[in-house]
Amino acid sequence: MKLVRLMIAAVMLVTCAAAQQMNSVVQPSPEFEKLKTLAGDWEGTAMESGKAIKALTSFKVVSDGSAVINRLDPDSPNEMITMFHPDGKDLMATHYCSAHNQPRLRAVASNDPKAILFEFKDATNLASPKDGHMDHLKILMIDPDHHIQEWTYVENGKQETGRFEFHRKK
């Protein structure tokens, strides 16, 4: 019986050690921690054809704090999802777009401490790099209750940036 307990304890130690090694791959990210502070519901405006239109978004920390989900225009036919998560030393954003592709963006250094910048890395369901896809994202954290999202879409080499200004719903 003592041998069985000793074997169980050994297996548990090996399992815990393996789990700690897996966690050690993810390095702390100040930008990811900033994204977590956006958790909640937001409303604001976006510019479309020169007119301000109502915009909604929400953020939620999920998967034991290992990911943040952003729902832009939630519960609408045009809803888009972006999942943010660390990948080793990188911070990644996978955008599930209404263009039916999934660009992956990687955070890059910014001179503005309030901004988190993402640049295109690669994508799934993108037949050609000339096909329309999200190419850049800038999230500007104004204060705890205000942020701006600037999404840059590229198609055939032409860029168009949409700007969303949000305030936290009270």
Secondary structure as GFF3:
##gff-version 3
##sequence-region A 1 170
A	DSSP	alpha_helix	2	23	.	.	.	ID=ss1
A	DSSP	alpha_helix	30	36	.	.	.	ID=ss2
A	DSSP	beta_strand	40	48	.	.	.	ID=ss3
A	DSSP	beta_strand	51	62	.	.	.	ID=ss4
A	DSSP	beta_strand	67	72	.	.	.	ID=ss5
A	DSSP	beta_strand	80	87	.	.	.	ID=ss6
A	DSSP	beta_strand	90	96	.	.	.	ID=ss7
A	DSSP	beta_strand	102	108	.	.	.	ID=ss8
A	DSSP	beta_strand	115	124	.	.	.	ID=ss9
A	DSSP	beta_strand	133	143	.	.	.	ID=ss10
A	DSSP	beta_strand	146	155	.	.	.	ID=ss11
A	DSSP	beta_strand	158	168	.	.	.	ID=ss12
###
